[in-house]
Amino acid sequence: MLEAYIQAYNDAVFETDKQTALNVVNQALQNGFSAEDIVFKLVIPAVEQMMAFIERDPDANLAQHFMTAQIAADVTEKMLEKFSKPPEMVGRVVIGAAYGDLHSLGKRIVSGCLKSLMVDVVDLGCNVSAERFVDAAVAEQAQVIAISAMMVHTAIGENGSLKVRALLKERGLEDRIKLAVGGAPYRFDPELYLKVGADAWAADGVNAAKAIVELIREVKP
């Protein structure tokens, strides 16, 4: 029976039809499936399926990336309220756009996917200073700082990822907090993430979530 809901949900997500996806979830609840079933057997596999699809087709529609992430995040947040007991979160990430960068779409895609994968997300917004990234990561006990940069000068700027890495080193936090980056400049130069001192990068928002989860698991016992 759940298989029918899984197919209907996947079809709705593929068509970026948020309302139909929510209707499928509500119908499944009414028919006796638990919130846990919906998150772990329906939402997360759908996100993982989208990750695999994007790996095969890197030019997949950006709107589809965004809606998959937003639908997954919205459904997960609604279902968490109905869990019989609070779920164990995978970890926590502090995310934001680099200093001088006002673009938010990429990090919103990443945030949506992370939430559906049971990662607690602290979104600092856009134009975030290096000091604020590091201070927030320490205060929130985050395992990863994720920085989005859509322009070359914000990716390589002295107040961006380079300064975050310098602060992590200066404060002795490199073993406790990992640094992930993403955005257009990194797609043009796949080695750029190393040049700005990051531990990982991803070519798109959906796979960035996967890379961040892997970094969390490196840090968190």
Secondary structure, DSSP 8 states (H G I E B T S, - for coil): -HHHHHHHHHHHHHTT-HHHHHHHHHHHHHTT--HHHHIIIIIHHHHHHHHHHHHH-TT--HHHHHHHHHHHHHHHHHHHTT-SS-----EEEEEEEBTT----HHHHHHHHHHHHTTEEEEE--SSB-HHHHHHHHHHHT-SEEEEE--SHHHHH-TTTHHHHHHHHHHTT-TTT-EEEEESHHHHH-TTHHHHTT-SEEESSHHHHHHHHHHHHHHH--
